[in-house]
């Protein structure tokens, strides 16, 4: 099996079978990422992934080896999602799937997010995070990316990823405590 980078270089040379292999390899995970990032709208996630791979094809000559292709791909997808939500007519809500919630609950020191009420509560808390913190949290716990991969996707230093993740988790803990004790 060839690496993503090898396949990307093949696409630069016009080998469309290599593009098909990249799409097949990354489609499901990328749809999941965009689904979580955009608030659970499957149709929008699929539209964004189509746009992502069209952009990859149009911009493939800008890809530079040895940059990890996955980071380049997720950066394109993230930027398309950001652009979608920057339009004034677009509004967001943020339901979150169980994998993200379980990772957040574990990291935040909670026992487990077991029922639908807890899931809705956690989704509302995630929605309360600033976009830059939410992106890092979803990439870390939804996509299970390493800190270095997240840094490459978002074009920020690893230290910034750590800071945003720490701040986001601290904010989530605070929101959980506020809901548990409304007098706070």
C-alpha positions in Angstrom: 0.0 0.0 0.0 1.3 3.4 -1.0 1.6 6.3 1.4 -0.7 9.3 1.1 2.2 11.4 0.0 3.2 9.0 -2.8 -0.4 9.1 -4.0 -0.6 12.9 -3.9 2.6 13.1 -6.0 0.9 10.7 -8.4 -2.2 12.9 -8.7 0.2 15.8 -9.4 1.4 13.7 -12.4 -2.1 13.1 -13.6 -2.8 9.6 -12.1 -6.5 9.8 -11.3 -6.4 6.3 -9.8 -4.2 7.7 -7.1 -6.9 10.4 -6.4 -9.5 7.7 -6.2 -7.3 5.8 -3.6 -7.0 9.0 -1.5 -10.7 9.7 -1.6 -11.5 6.1 -0.6 -8.9 6.2 2.2 -10.0 9.5 3.7 -13.7 9.9 2.9 -15.3 8.3 5.9 -13.1 9.9 8.5 -13.3 13.3 6.8 -17.1 13.1 6.6 -17.1 12.3 10.4 -14.9 15.3 11.1 -17.0 17.7 9.1 -20.2 16.3 10.5 -19.0 16.9 14.1 -17.5 20.3 13.2 -20.6 21.6 11.5 -23.1 20.6 14.2 -24.4 17.2 12.9 -25.6 18.2 9.5 -24.8 15.1 7.3 -25.8 16.7 4.0 -23.6 19.7 4.7 -20.7 17.4 5.7 -21.1 15.6 2.4 -21.2 18.9 0.4 -18.1 20.1 2.2 -16.2 16.9 1.6 -17.1 17.1 -2.1 -15.8 20.7 -2.1 -12.7 19.5 -0.3 -11.7 16.9 -2.8 -12.5 19.3 -5.7 -10.2 21.8 -4.1 -7.6 19.1 -3.6 -7.7 18.4 -7.3 -7.5 22.1 -8.3 -4.7 22.8 -5.8 -2.7 19.6 -6.0 0.2 21.3 -7.7 0.6 23.4 -4.5 1.0 20.3 -2.3 4.7 20.0 -1.4 6.3 16.8 -0.3 7.2 15.9 2.5 4.3 17.7 4.1 1.9 15.1 5.4 -1.0 14.9 3.0 -3.5 14.2 5.7 -2.7 17.5 7.4 -3.0 19.3 4.1 -6.3 17.6 3.4 -7.8 18.5 6.8 -6.5 22.0 6.5 -8.5 22.4 3.3 -11.6 20.9 4.9 -11.3 23.0 8.0 -10.9 26.2 5.9 -14.0 25.3 3.8 -16.0 24.7 6.9 -14.8 28.0 8.4 -15.7 29.9 5.2 -19.1 28.3 5.2 -19.9 29.6 8.7 -18.4 33.1 8.1 -21.3 33.9 5.7 -23.8 36.0 7.6 -26.8 33.9 6.6 -25.3 30.7 8.1 -26.1 29.8 11.7 -24.7 26.9 13.7 -25.8 24.4 16.4 -23.4 21.8 17.7 -24.7 18.3 18.5 -21.8 16.1 19.3 -21.4 12.3 18.8 -20.6 9.9 21.5 -16.9 9.4 20.7 -16.2 13.1 21.2 -18.3 13.2 24.4 -16.6 10.1 25.8 -13.1 11.6 25.1 -14.1 14.9 26.6 -15.7 13.3 29.6 -12.6 11.2 30.3 -10.3 14.2 29.8 -12.5 16.5 31.9 -12.5 14.0 34.8 -16.1 13.0 34.5 -17.2 9.4 35.0 -19.0 8.9 31.6 -21.6 10.6 29.5 -24.2 7.9 29.6 -27.6 9.2 28.6 -29.1 11.5 26.0 -29.6 14.4 28.5 -25.9 14.3 29.3 -25.1 14.2 25.6 -27.2 17.3 24.9 -25.7 19.1 27.9 -22.2 18.3 26.7 -23.1 19.4 23.1 -24.3 22.7 24.4 -21.1 23.1 26.4 -19.0 22.4 23.3 -21.0 24.9 21.4 -20.1 27.5 24.0 -16.4 27.2 23.2 -14.8 29.7 20.8 -14.3 28.2 17.3 -10.5 27.9 17.6 -10.9 25.9 20.8 -13.8 23.8 19.5 -11.7 22.8 16.4 -8.8 21.6 18.5 -11.1 19.6 20.8 -12.9 18.0 17.9 -9.7 17.1 16.1 -8.2 15.7 19.3 -11.2 13.7 20.6 -13.3 13.2 17.5 -10.5 12.5 15.0 -8.0 11.2 17.6 -5.3 13.3 16.0 -1.9 13.8 17.7 -1.0 17.3 18.8 1.5 17.6 16.0 -1.1 16.6 13.4 -3.5 19.2 14.7 -0.8 21.8 14.6 -0.2 20.9 10.9 -3.9 21.0 10.1 -4.5 24.4 11.7 -1.1 25.9 10.7 -0.3 26.8 14.3 2.5 25.8 16.7 2.1 22.7 18.9 2.3 25.0 21.9 -0.8 26.9 20.6 -2.6 23.6 20.2 -1.8 22.6 23.8 -2.9 26.0 25.0 -6.2 26.0 23.1 -6.9 22.4 24.2 -6.1 23.2 27.8 -8.3 26.4 27.7 -11.1 24.5 26.0 -11.1 21.7 28.5 -10.8 24.1 31.4 -13.8 26.0 30.0 -15.8 22.8 29.6 -15.0 21.8 33.2 -16.2 25.2 34.4 -19.4 24.9 32.4 -20.0 21.4 33.8 -19.5 22.7 37.4 -21.8 25.6 36.7 -24.5 23.3 35.5 -24.0 21.0 38.5 -24.1 23.9 40.9 -26.1 26.8 39.4 -25.3 29.0 42.5 -21.7 29.3 41.3 
